[in-house]
Amino acid sequence: MTDSLRFGCTGCGKCCTGHHVPLTLNEARRWADDAGQVIVLIEAFVSDGPGMPLEQREHVLRRSHPVPCGDGEARVSVTFAAFNPGRCHNLDDNDLCTIYDQRPLVCRIYPVEINPHIPLRPEGKDCPPEAWQQGPELIHGTQLADAGLEALVQASRQADRDDIAAKVAVCQALGMTTSALKGNGFTAYLPNMDAFAAALAQVPGDDGAQWTLHVEDQALVASLLGYGLRTTSEAPLYYAFIGF
């Protein structure tokens, strides 16, 4: 990355097409109320064990929640995201956002990364080259140049931390209790939205449900069994396993 990056949105609408947008708990409620579909993405790791990226330890611990798994404990991170396999349903015919003033935090922050350990790489974004040749300075060195944008990034990270226990409770209430191992993949669920909205309306308590890790690599399975964790490699029926 260069010492300085500029950015000016061209309004091409590409960032609003084919991307699942992470939502805070309150944003997920609004998305459900607006007849939107949510996809739930789950990954897990063991504290100072399999799946734990040591260089990101503080970040991943703060946005995860402990759950029982077999005879051991895993920590899960849950993302509720707007399901947009095609165009976002909030785009109009001119590729303009019809909920611009109420758009999710992640939309407000784009193209900046939320994870402090992932650098912003223009080549990894859908924006056309001219977007990076115009507009105000976005990043200077390693720091965001816009204090307001920095505040939004911090708000998004804090929401991840504040919401994780409730997200886990919602998953448990809906039977979404199989996770992939962080770094190896995700499990992805498309919940019934009536049931999802009902769980969001009155977040249930943590019922201590048992979790399972979907792992297909036998070396990883052996490692996890050494921690007393329960695993499965059976073909999923109610979720998709997205391996890396």
Secondary structure, DSSP 8 states (H G I E B T S, - for coil): --SEEE-------GGGBS--EEE-HHHHHHHHHTT--EEEEEEEE-TTSTT--GGGHHHHHHT-EEEEETTEEEEEEEEEEE--SSB-TTB-TTS-BTTGGG--HHHHHTTS-SSTTS---GGGS-S-GGGGGSSSEEEETTEES-HHHHHHHHHHHHHHHHHHHHHHHHHHHTT--EEEETTTEEEEE---HHHHHHHHHT---------EEE---HHHHHHHHTTT--EE-S--SSSEEEE-
